[in-house]
Amino acid sequence: MAKRRKPKNTDQARIFYKRGGFSAFDKACRVFFNKLDLLMQYNSLSISEKRSMFTNKVVLTRPVAAKGQPIPSKELQKLGDCIQKKIRVGSFQSSGSWFSAYELQIFWLLGGLMDCKSTTANRKQALKELFGPHIIGFKSFAPQFFLSISKAAMSLSSIDTKYYSIDIRMAAIVPDNPEMEMSVQLYLHPARKKHIKINNVYRPAFSIGLPKLNLGMDWLKVKSGFLKGAYSGEKEELAVYMQSHAKQRLIDRLDLLDSSSIYFTLWENTLDMDKFIIYKDHILFPYELHNCRVGYLVADVIDDLLVFKTFLFITHSSTPEGDKLKEISGLGWKDISYWKIDCLSTFTNIDTEKYPRLTVMFEEAGLGDLFKLKDKEFDLDTLQDANLDALRDYIAQGKQERSMEFA
């Protein structure tokens, strides 16, 4: 006898942001307002007012693959789970406090009570007195939702396997239906791989991709004029590739970063391709974490391509700072490797008070900023939040290209 299958609840499958219903939403509000010392004020709201807030909140549909895209359901679920995490992580600072996109939405929903037809003039005045400046508008919350979704999608991309670009849309608001629906589509872009002849050996290298907020993709290029005379060909732009060895050296030497963080910092650093330095016949591209220079990607022009061949930590020879350190200290490349002062973790663990002379020596070599990284975090969430301006520009570009109004 065939086993009867339980019919699918399509609404439940489609809407995962609403999971938990009103009780879960009410609990989240209590936690949030308690953090603001406004729990008593929230408790004074009527059940109908709280349910009005719940009914008007954003419905975030489960991410789906764009038409014709063979994206596994596990990847879509992974993105959905990541979005849920991102929208609940504090990434917006105001008056010394950090708020998540979810919490900013609660502010917006609270303000929505002011526009509710059933709210009397006296009640509106009472709400103003209860919550004061905390009743804020939609513009403070919507961009943070888009930021959270963009950060989640970017965490799935990798230079040597695949990239994901996204399309975020807000459904039209229907007067008789207070729900505001936000949908996310995902597009898969396979990595672009070439075997490039380097030192008479063909080595794998990958094009650096920059996913766009409209399902599109930009493949990184550099204007030949930015190479400061290192290119004498006729092309105005060169495609940029990264040798597998260079990625591995990034992983080895920025050893506190996981693979998602490595890709994000690569994306972040290559947004502006005009920072090249020619040093001792080497083409160096500065690499920063938390606005601190930690090393250089070493490039070469091969067959009208710009290829990042390796990554040098800032203490290595053949970098301006590394050569200065060698001049001051007498440390050679073997010493640098032996004492492990060619990787990020070493500098986050150095006790500068215990070794003041060492600190002075590094500062004299121009490496003092490395010690500022001691108090920094290097997980993906922290790195993304440290440069929200770049992410906002990324979203604004997608908005302009699709004429999508959300800000």
C-alpha positions in Angstrom: 0.0 0.0 0.0 1.4 3.3 -1.0 2.3 5.7 1.8 0.1 8.8 1.9 2.1 11.9 1.6 1.3 14.9 3.8 0.0 17.7 1.6 2.4 20.7 1.4 1.5 23.9 3.2 2.6 26.2 0.4 2.1 29.4 2.5 4.2 28.0 5.3 6.9 26.9 2.9 6.9 30.3 1.2 6.9 32.6 4.2 9.7 31.8 6.6 10.2 35.2 8.1 6.9 34.9 9.8 7.8 31.7 11.5 6.7 31.6 15.2 3.7 33.9 14.7 2.5 36.6 17.0 3.9 35.1 20.2 7.5 35.0 18.8 7.1 38.6 17.5 5.8 39.8 20.9 8.7 38.1 22.7 11.2 39.8 20.4 9.5 43.2 21.0 9.7 42.6 24.8 13.4 41.8 24.6 14.1 44.9 22.4 12.1 47.4 24.5 13.6 46.0 27.7 17.0 46.8 26.2 15.9 50.4 25.7 14.3 50.6 29.2 10.9 51.0 27.5 9.4 47.6 28.4 6.8 49.2 30.6 5.7 51.5 27.8 5.5 48.5 25.4 3.4 46.6 27.9 1.0 49.5 28.0 0.1 48.9 24.4 -3.2 47.1 23.8 -3.3 43.6 22.3 -4.9 45.1 19.2 -2.1 47.6 18.8 0.5 44.9 19.2 -1.3 42.7 16.7 -1.5 45.7 14.3 2.3 46.0 14.5 2.6 42.2 13.8 0.3 42.3 10.9 2.1 45.2 9.2 5.6 43.8 9.5 7.7 42.7 6.5 7.1 39.2 5.1 10.4 38.0 3.7 9.8 35.2 1.2 12.0 32.2 1.0 14.9 32.8 -1.5 14.3 31.3 -4.9 16.5 30.6 -7.9 16.2 33.0 -10.8 14.6 31.5 -13.9 16.7 28.7 -15.4 19.2 28.7 -12.6 20.2 25.2 -11.3 20.7 26.2 -7.7 20.3 23.4 -5.1 17.6 23.7 -2.5 20.3 23.4 0.2 22.0 26.5 -1.1 18.8 28.4 -1.1 18.1 27.2 2.5 21.6 28.2 3.5 21.0 31.7 2.2 17.7 31.9 3.9 19.2 30.9 7.2 22.1 33.4 6.7 19.6 36.2 6.0 17.7 35.4 9.2 21.0 35.7 11.1 22.1 38.9 9.4 18.8 40.8 10.0 19.1 40.1 13.7 22.7 41.1 14.1 23.3 44.7 15.3 24.8 46.6 12.4 23.3 50.1 12.7 24.6 52.4 15.4 22.6 55.3 16.9 23.2 57.2 20.1 25.9 54.7 21.2 23.7 51.6 20.7 23.7 49.0 18.0 20.4 48.0 16.3 19.6 45.2 13.9 17.4 45.5 10.8 14.8 43.5 12.7 14.9 46.0 15.6 14.7 49.0 13.3 11.6 47.4 11.8 10.0 47.4 15.3 10.7 51.1 15.5 9.0 51.6 12.1 6.0 49.4 13.2 5.6 51.5 16.3 5.5 54.6 14.2 2.9 52.9 12.0 0.5 53.0 14.9 0.4 56.8 14.4 -1.0 56.3 10.9 -3.6 53.6 11.9 -7.1 54.7 11.1 -8.4 53.2 14.4 -5.9 55.3 16.5 -7.7 58.3 17.9 -6.0 61.7 18.2 -5.8 61.3 22.0 -4.1 57.9 21.6 -1.6 59.3 19.1 -0.6 62.0 21.6 -0.3 59.4 24.3 2.0 57.3 22.1 4.2 60.3 21.4 4.5 61.0 25.1 5.2 57.3 25.9 7.9 56.6 23.3 9.1 60.1 22.3 11.8 60.2 19.7 11.7 56.4 19.3 8.8 56.7 16.9 10.8 56.9 13.7 10.0 56.3 10.0 10.5 53.8 7.2 13.6 55.3 5.8 15.7 54.3 8.8 14.8 50.6 8.5 14.5 49.6 4.8 18.1 50.2 3.7 19.3 48.0 6.7 17.2 45.1 5.4 18.8 45.4 2.0 22.2 45.6 3.6 21.6 42.4 5.6 20.3 40.5 2.6 23.3 41.6 0.5 25.8 40.6 3.1 24.2 37.2 3.4 24.4 36.6 -0.4 28.0 37.8 -0.6 29.0 35.3 2.0 28.2 32.4 -0.4 30.6 33.6 -3.2 34.1 32.3 -3.7 36.6 33.2 -6.4 37.5 29.6 -7.4 34.0 28.0 -7.3 31.0 30.3 -7.9 29.5 33.7 -7.3 25.9 34.5 -6.4 24.2 37.8 -7.4 20.8 38.7 -6.1 17.7 40.6 -7.0 15.7 42.1 -4.1 12.2 43.4 -4.7 9.5 44.9 -2.6 6.0 44.1 -3.7 3.5 46.9 -4.2 1.6 47.9 -1.1 -2.1 47.0 -1.4 -4.3 49.3 0.7 -6.5 46.5 1.9 -3.6 44.2 2.7 -1.1 45.7 5.2 1.6 43.1 4.6 4.8 44.3 3.0 6.4 41.5 1.0 10.1 41.3 0.2 11.4 38.7 -2.3 15.0 37.5 -3.0 16.1 35.8 -6.2 19.5 34.2 -6.6 21.6 33.9 -9.8 24.6 31.5 -10.1 27.7 32.7 -11.9 30.4 29.9 -12.2 34.0 30.9 -11.6 36.0 31.8 -14.6 39.2 29.7 -14.7 42.3 30.0 -16.9 45.6 28.3 -17.0 48.2 31.0 -17.4 51.8 30.5 -18.2 53.9 31.8 -15.3 57.6 31.0 -15.1 57.2 28.5 -18.0 54.6 26.6 -16.1 50.8 26.8 -16.7 49.1 27.6 -13.4 45.4 27.9 -12.6 44.1 31.4 -12.1 40.6 32.8 -11.6 38.9 36.0 -12.7 37.8 38.2 -9.8 34.0 38.6 -9.8 32.0 41.5 -8.4 28.3 40.3 -8.1 25.7 43.0 -8.7 22.4 43.7 -7.0 20.3 43.0 -10.2 21.3 39.4 -10.9 24.2 40.7 -13.0 27.9 40.3 -12.7 31.0 42.5 -13.2 34.3 40.8 -13.9 37.1 42.9 -12.4 39.2 45.0 -14.8 41.9 47.6 -14.3 42.6 50.7 -16.4 46.0 50.3 -17.9 46.9 53.9 -16.8 46.7 52.9 -13.2 49.7 50.5 -13.7 52.1 53.4 -13.7 54.0 52.4 -16.9 54.2 48.6 -16.1 52.0 47.9 -19.1 53.1 49.0 -22.6 50.4 47.4 -24.7 47.5 48.9 -26.5 44.5 47.9 -24.3 42.9 50.5 -22.2 41.6 47.9 -19.6 43.0 44.6 -18.5 41.0 41.7 -17.0 42.2 40.9 -13.5 43.0 37.3 -12.5 44.2 35.7 -9.3 46.5 32.7 -9.2 45.4 29.9 -6.9 48.8 30.4 -5.1 47.9 34.0 -4.2 44.6 32.9 -2.7 46.3 30.3 -0.6 48.9 32.8 0.6 46.0 35.1 1.7 44.6 32.2 3.7 47.9 31.3 5.2 49.0 34.9 6.2 45.6 36.4 7.1 45.1 33.3 9.2 42.3 34.7 11.4 39.9 34.9 8.4 37.7 32.1 7.1 37.1 31.6 3.3 34.0 33.9 3.3 35.9 36.6 5.0 38.8 36.2 2.6 36.5 36.8 -0.4 34.8 39.7 1.2 38.1 41.5 1.9 39.2 40.8 -1.6 35.9 42.3 -2.9 36.4 45.3 -0.5 40.0 46.0 -1.5 39.5 45.7 -5.3 36.6 48.2 -5.4 39.1 50.9 -6.3 41.8 49.6 -8.6 43.9 52.8 -8.6 46.2 52.1 -5.6 49.1 50.3 -7.4 52.7 50.8 -6.3 55.8 50.1 -8.4 58.5 49.0 -6.0 61.8 47.3 -7.1 60.2 46.4 -10.4 57.3 44.7 -8.6 53.7 45.7 -9.2 52.2 45.8 -5.6 48.6 46.3 -4.8 48.0 47.3 -1.1 45.7 45.1 1.0 43.9 46.5 4.1 41.9 45.1 7.0 40.0 47.6 9.2 41.7 50.4 7.3 45.1 49.1 8.2 47.6 47.9 5.6 48.5 44.3 6.2 50.3 43.4 3.0 50.4 43.5 -0.8 49.1 41.4 -3.7 52.0 41.0 -6.1 50.9 41.4 -9.8 52.4 40.8 -13.2 51.1 41.6 -16.7 50.8 38.4 -18.7 49.2 38.2 -22.2 47.2 41.4 -21.6 46.0 40.2 -18.3 46.8 41.5 -14.9 47.6 38.5 -12.7 47.9 38.5 -8.9 50.6 35.9 -8.4 51.1 35.9 -4.6 50.3 37.8 -1.4 53.1 39.2 0.8 52.5 40.1 4.4 53.7 43.6 5.1 56.7 42.3 7.0 58.1 40.4 4.0 61.0 41.5 1.9 60.2 43.2 -1.4 57.7 45.4 0.3 58.6 49.0 1.4 57.8 48.2 5.1 59.4 44.8 5.1 62.7 46.1 3.6 62.7 48.9 6.2 62.2 46.3 9.0 65.1 44.3 7.7 67.3 47.4 7.6 66.5 48.3 11.2 66.5 44.8 12.7 68.7 42.7 10.5 65.9 40.1 10.2 66.0 38.1 7.0 63.1 36.3 5.3 63.9 33.0 7.2 63.8 34.9 10.5 60.5 36.5 9.6 59.0 33.0 8.9 60.7 31.4 12.0 59.3 34.0 14.4 55.9 33.9 12.5 55.8 37.6 12.1 54.4 37.1 8.7 50.9 36.3 9.7 48.0 38.2 11.2 47.5 36.2 14.4 51.0 37.0 15.6 50.3 40.7 15.8 46.9 40.3 17.5 48.7 38.3 20.3 51.8 40.4 20.9 51.9 42.0 24.3 53.1 45.5 23.4 53.6 46.5 27.1 55.8 43.4 27.7 57.9 44.1 24.6 58.2 47.9 24.2 61.4 47.8 22.2 59.8 45.5 19.7 56.9 47.8 19.4 59.2 50.8 18.8 61.1 48.9 16.1 58.0 48.0 14.2 56.6 51.5 14.4 59.9 52.8 13.1 59.5 50.5 10.1 56.1 51.9 9.4 54.3 48.9 10.9 52.8 50.4 14.0 49.2 50.2 12.7 49.4 46.4 12.9 49.1 46.7 16.7 45.8 48.5 16.3 44.4 45.2 15.0 44.8 43.7 18.5 41.3 44.8 19.5 39.6 44.0 16.2 37.4 41.1 15.2 37.9 39.3 11.9 34.7 37.3 11.5 32.6 38.1 8.4 29.9 40.0 10.3 32.4 42.4 11.8 34.4 42.9 8.6 31.2 43.7 6.7 30.0 46.1 9.3 33.4 47.9 9.4 32.8 49.1 5.9 29.1 49.7 5.5 29.8 52.6 3.2 31.2 50.3 0.5 28.2 48.0 0.9 25.8 50.9 0.7 27.5 52.1 -2.5 27.1 48.6 -3.9 23.4 48.6 -3.2 23.0 52.1 -4.5 24.6 51.1 -7.8 22.1 48.2 -8.1 19.3 50.6 -7.3 20.4 53.0 -10.0 20.8 50.3 -12.6 17.3 48.9 -12.0 15.7 52.2 -10.9 14.5 50.5 -7.7 13.3 52.8 -5.0 13.9 51.6 -1.5 15.8 54.4 0.2 
